[in-house]
Amino acid sequence: MTAPSQGLRQLSLRHLSLISAIEDTGSLKQASTKIGMSQPRATKALQEAEETCGHMLFHRSNRGLKPTVAGDTAIRHAKNVLAQMRSMERELRGLSSGSGVRLRVGTIMGAVPYVTETLQRYLRTYPQSTVEIQEDTSAALLRQLDLGALDVVVGRHLFGENPDDYVAIPFHDEVLRVVTSPDNPLVQRSRVTLEDLSEARWIVYTEGMPMRLSLEREYRTAGLPFPTSLIETQSALTTISLMRGDPHAVALLSGDVAEFFANASLVVPMSVHLRTKSEPYEAIVLKGRDRTEHVQEFLDGLVSWSSG
């Protein structure tokens, strides 16, 4: 297929909706039904989209339509644009009803205390805001940011598929702490080593996650084999619940989360010396995406941690 004879601005929301729906359903017929378009019109619209893009977007077969490499690119951008339109619609509807603006924040577990404290200050400026908070891994949250489903991600931008697409502002260095149940006999010791914990059941993040990698480095540096008795989870609540059932279990948490649970007498930080320094938390937004006043207010509040 030759290069496009017309600019991509010729693509309409109708074309983008169809591209997105085909990816969702895998079928032109089902996609046309989903967006309320006749099948002949959908066939023509897909042809128009491919001619405008200058690429075949979907492979046709008896089993349906599968995106090409160019199709994957078109789908990602189509979903981004459509998510932005839905966001604008919600915000305008909210303004009309007097309910204010909407802020969508994604955060990794360790940064939750900073996000929640920043939100308290933000809500004093925008008391009528609706706030959505998603907690997940940096990689998962950045995918949502790419699609326009989040305004800000608090995490680490290097875990995104395209790190150069982001503006990332470091604002706080993460400290890691080993924690356990208050009933663990080892909490009475003034010094605990990793070797002391080799037989313990570790509650850890899944492979490849920053906190898991940090713990693996600690064991390598100490010349010890990594424990094999593991429970993998990304949930702080699950971690705390598991410790209540097994007082000998241990986990690696961010220092701020560990302090929060320790203040509630749910865990006790252990006197384990860790050499590894984790990467700082970052406030992350997409390059080139306009920031509304309320998003900038939240960002400014987060970044103030680095100078406060």
C-alpha positions as CSV (number, residue, x, y, z in Angstrom):
1,M,0.0,0.0,0.0
2,T,1.4,3.4,-1.0
3,A,2.1,6.4,1.3
4,P,-1.0,8.3,2.3
5,S,-2.2,10.9,-0.2
6,Q,-4.0,12.9,2.6
7,G,-2.9,13.9,6.0
8,L,-4.0,11.8,9.0
9,R,-6.2,14.6,9.9
10,Q,-8.6,13.1,7.5
11,L,-9.3,10.4,10.0
12,S,-12.5,11.0,11.8
13,L,-13.8,9.8,15.2
14,R,-15.9,7.3,13.1
15,H,-12.7,5.8,11.7
16,L,-11.0,5.7,15.1
17,S,-14.1,4.1,16.8
18,L,-14.2,1.4,14.1
19,I,-10.4,0.7,14.5
20,S,-10.8,0.4,18.2
21,A,-13.9,-1.8,18.0
22,I,-12.3,-4.2,15.5
23,E,-9.5,-4.7,17.9
24,D,-12.0,-5.4,20.7
25,T,-14.1,-7.8,18.8
26,G,-11.8,-9.3,16.1
27,S,-14.6,-9.0,13.6
28,L,-15.8,-6.3,11.2
29,K,-19.4,-7.4,11.6
30,Q,-19.3,-7.3,15.4
31,A,-17.4,-4.1,15.4
32,S,-19.9,-2.4,13.2
33,T,-22.7,-3.6,15.4
34,K,-20.9,-2.3,18.5
35,I,-20.6,1.2,17.2
36,G,-24.0,1.3,15.4
37,M,-22.7,1.3,11.8
38,S,-23.9,-0.9,8.9
39,Q,-21.5,-3.5,7.7
40,P,-21.1,-2.1,4.2
41,R,-20.4,1.4,5.7
42,A,-17.9,-0.2,8.1
43,T,-16.2,-1.9,5.2
44,K,-15.9,1.4,3.4
45,A,-14.7,3.2,6.5
46,L,-12.0,0.7,7.1
47,Q,-10.8,1.0,3.5
48,E,-10.7,4.8,3.9
49,A,-8.7,4.5,7.2
50,E,-6.2,2.2,5.6
51,E,-5.8,4.5,2.5
52,T,-5.4,7.5,4.7
53,C,-2.8,5.8,6.9
54,G,-1.0,4.3,3.9
55,H,-0.8,0.9,5.5
56,M,-2.9,-2.2,5.8
57,L,-4.2,-2.2,9.4
58,F,-5.7,-5.6,9.7
59,H,-5.0,-9.1,8.2
60,R,-8.2,-10.6,6.9
61,S,-8.9,-14.3,7.3
62,N,-11.8,-16.7,7.8
63,R,-11.2,-16.4,11.6
64,G,-11.6,-12.6,11.6
65,L,-9.3,-9.6,11.5
66,K,-6.0,-9.4,13.3
67,P,-4.0,-6.2,13.5
68,T,-0.8,-5.7,11.5
69,V,2.2,-3.9,13.0
70,A,0.8,-0.7,11.6
71,G,-2.6,-1.7,13.0
72,D,-1.2,-2.0,16.5
73,T,0.1,1.6,16.2
74,A,-3.2,2.9,14.9
75,I,-5.2,1.0,17.6
76,R,-3.0,2.5,20.4
77,H,-3.5,6.0,19.2
78,A,-7.1,5.5,18.4
79,K,-7.8,4.3,21.9
80,N,-5.8,7.2,23.3
81,V,-7.9,9.8,21.3
82,L,-11.2,8.1,22.3
83,A,-10.2,8.0,26.0
84,Q,-9.3,11.7,25.8
85,M,-12.7,12.4,24.3
86,R,-14.5,10.5,27.0
87,S,-12.5,12.3,29.6
88,M,-13.5,15.6,28.1
89,E,-17.1,14.6,28.0
90,R,-17.0,13.6,31.7
91,E,-15.3,16.8,32.8
92,L,-17.7,19.0,30.8
93,R,-20.7,17.0,32.2
94,G,-19.3,17.5,35.6
95,L,-18.9,21.2,35.2
96,S,-22.4,21.5,34.0
97,S,-23.7,19.6,37.0
98,G,-21.5,21.6,39.4
99,S,-19.6,18.5,40.5
100,G,-16.2,20.0,39.4
101,V,-13.3,18.4,37.7
102,R,-11.9,14.8,37.6
103,L,-8.4,13.8,38.5
104,R,-7.1,10.3,37.6
105,V,-3.9,9.1,39.4
106,G,-2.1,5.8,39.1
107,T,0.4,4.9,41.9
108,I,2.8,2.1,42.8
109,M,2.3,0.7,46.3
110,G,5.3,2.4,48.0
111,A,4.2,5.9,47.0
112,V,0.7,5.6,48.3
113,P,1.4,7.7,51.4
114,Y,2.7,10.6,49.3
115,V,-0.2,10.4,46.9
116,T,-2.8,10.4,49.6
117,E,-1.2,13.2,51.5
118,T,-0.9,15.3,48.3
119,L,-4.5,14.6,47.5
120,Q,-5.6,16.0,50.9
121,R,-4.0,19.3,50.0
122,Y,-5.3,19.2,46.4
123,L,-8.8,18.7,47.6
124,R,-8.7,21.9,49.7
125,T,-8.2,23.7,46.4
126,Y,-10.6,21.6,44.4
127,P,-13.2,20.4,46.9
128,Q,-15.7,19.4,44.3
129,S,-13.3,17.2,42.4
130,T,-13.9,13.5,41.6
131,V,-10.6,11.6,42.2
132,E,-9.8,8.2,40.8
133,I,-6.8,6.3,42.2
134,Q,-5.4,3.1,40.7
135,E,-2.7,1.1,42.4
136,D,-0.6,-1.2,40.2
137,T,2.9,-1.7,38.9
138,S,4.7,1.1,37.0
139,A,4.4,-0.9,33.7
140,A,0.7,-1.5,34.0
141,L,0.0,2.1,35.0
142,L,2.1,3.6,32.2
143,R,0.1,1.6,29.7
144,Q,-3.1,3.3,31.1
145,L,-1.3,6.7,30.9
146,D,-0.5,5.9,27.2
147,L,-4.2,5.2,26.5
148,G,-5.3,8.4,28.2
149,A,-7.0,6.6,31.0
150,L,-4.8,8.3,33.7
151,D,-3.6,11.9,34.1
152,V,-0.6,11.2,36.3
153,V,1.4,8.2,37.2
154,V,3.5,8.0,40.4
155,G,6.1,5.3,39.7
156,R,9.2,4.8,37.5
157,H,9.1,5.8,33.8
158,L,11.8,3.3,32.7
159,F,9.3,0.5,33.1
160,G,7.2,1.9,30.3
161,E,7.3,0.5,26.7
162,N,8.6,3.8,25.4
163,P,10.3,5.7,28.3
164,D,11.2,8.7,26.0
165,D,7.5,9.4,25.7
166,Y,7.3,10.7,29.3
167,V,8.1,13.7,31.4
168,A,9.3,12.2,34.7
169,I,10.0,14.3,37.7
170,P,11.9,12.6,40.6
171,F,10.5,13.7,44.0
172,H,11.4,11.2,46.7
173,D,14.1,8.6,47.3
174,E,12.6,5.2,48.4
175,V,14.0,3.5,51.4
176,L,13.4,-0.3,51.8
177,R,12.6,-2.1,55.0
178,V,12.3,-5.7,56.0
179,V,9.2,-6.2,58.1
180,T,7.6,-9.1,60.0
181,S,4.8,-9.9,62.5
182,P,5.0,-8.4,66.0
183,D,4.9,-12.1,67.1
184,N,8.1,-13.1,65.3
185,P,10.8,-13.9,68.0
186,L,13.5,-12.3,65.8
187,V,12.1,-8.8,66.5
188,Q,13.8,-9.0,69.9
189,R,17.2,-9.1,68.3
190,S,19.3,-5.9,68.0
191,R,20.7,-7.1,64.6
192,V,19.3,-9.6,62.1
193,T,21.1,-10.8,59.0
194,L,19.8,-12.1,55.7
195,E,21.2,-15.4,56.6
196,D,19.0,-15.5,59.6
197,L,16.0,-15.1,57.2
198,S,17.0,-17.6,54.6
199,E,14.6,-20.2,56.1
200,A,11.8,-17.8,56.6
201,R,8.8,-17.6,54.2
202,W,9.4,-14.4,52.2
203,I,6.4,-12.5,50.8
204,V,7.7,-10.8,47.7
205,Y,6.8,-9.0,44.5
206,T,6.7,-11.0,41.3
207,E,9.9,-11.6,39.3
208,G,11.3,-8.6,37.5
209,M,9.7,-6.0,39.8
210,P,12.0,-3.4,41.3
211,M,11.5,-4.4,45.0
212,R,12.1,-8.1,44.1
213,L,15.2,-7.2,42.1
214,S,16.5,-5.3,45.1
215,L,16.1,-8.2,47.4
216,E,17.7,-10.6,44.9
217,R,20.7,-8.2,44.7
218,E,21.0,-8.1,48.5
219,Y,21.3,-11.9,48.7
220,R,23.8,-12.0,45.8
221,T,25.9,-9.3,47.5
222,A,25.8,-11.3,50.7
223,G,26.9,-14.5,48.8
224,L,23.7,-16.3,49.8
225,P,21.3,-18.3,47.7
226,F,17.9,-16.6,47.2
227,P,15.2,-18.1,49.3
228,T,12.9,-20.6,47.6
229,S,10.0,-20.5,50.1
230,L,8.1,-17.6,48.5
231,I,4.7,-16.1,48.3
232,E,4.4,-13.6,45.4
233,T,1.9,-10.7,45.6
234,Q,1.7,-7.0,44.6
235,S,-0.8,-6.2,47.4
236,A,0.2,-4.6,50.7
237,L,-3.1,-5.7,52.2
238,T,-2.4,-9.4,51.2
239,T,1.1,-9.1,52.6
240,I,-0.2,-7.9,56.0
241,S,-2.9,-10.5,56.1
242,L,-0.4,-13.3,55.3
243,M,1.8,-12.2,58.1
244,R,-1.0,-12.3,60.6
245,G,-1.4,-16.0,59.7
246,D,2.3,-16.8,59.8
247,P,4.3,-14.8,62.4
248,H,7.6,-16.1,61.0
249,A,6.9,-14.7,57.5
250,V,8.9,-11.6,56.4
251,A,8.5,-9.1,53.6
252,L,10.3,-6.2,51.9
253,L,8.2,-3.0,51.9
254,S,8.9,0.6,51.1
255,G,9.9,2.5,54.3
256,D,6.9,4.7,54.1
257,V,4.4,1.9,53.8
258,A,6.3,-0.1,56.5
259,E,6.0,3.0,58.8
260,F,2.3,3.3,58.2
261,F,1.6,-0.3,59.1
262,A,4.0,-0.2,62.0
263,N,2.2,2.8,63.5
264,A,-1.0,0.6,63.3
265,S,0.9,-2.2,65.2
266,L,0.4,-4.5,62.2
267,V,4.1,-5.1,61.4
268,V,7.5,-4.5,63.0
269,P,10.5,-3.3,61.0
270,M,13.5,-5.6,61.5
271,S,17.0,-4.5,62.1
272,V,18.3,-5.8,58.8
273,H,21.0,-3.7,57.1
274,L,20.3,-3.3,53.4
275,R,22.9,-2.0,51.0
276,T,20.6,-1.5,48.0
277,K,19.2,1.9,47.2
278,S,16.0,1.9,45.2
279,E,15.3,4.3,42.4
280,P,13.3,7.5,43.4
281,Y,9.6,7.9,43.0
282,E,8.7,9.9,39.9
283,A,5.7,12.0,39.0
284,I,5.1,11.0,35.3
285,V,3.0,12.6,32.6
286,L,3.0,12.1,28.8
287,K,5.1,14.5,26.7
288,G,3.0,16.8,24.6
289,R,-0.2,16.2,26.4
290,D,-1.8,19.4,27.7
291,R,-2.1,19.6,31.5
292,T,-5.2,21.1,33.0
293,E,-4.9,23.5,35.9
294,H,-6.0,20.8,38.4
295,V,-3.5,18.2,37.1
296,Q,-0.7,20.8,37.4
297,E,-1.8,21.6,41.0
298,F,-1.5,17.9,41.9
299,L,1.9,17.6,40.2
300,D,3.2,20.7,42.0
301,G,2.0,19.2,45.3
302,L,3.9,16.0,44.7
303,V,7.1,17.6,43.5
304,S,7.2,19.8,46.6
305,W,8.3,16.7,48.5
306,S,11.7,17.0,46.8
307,S,12.2,20.5,48.2
308,G,10.2,20.2,51.4
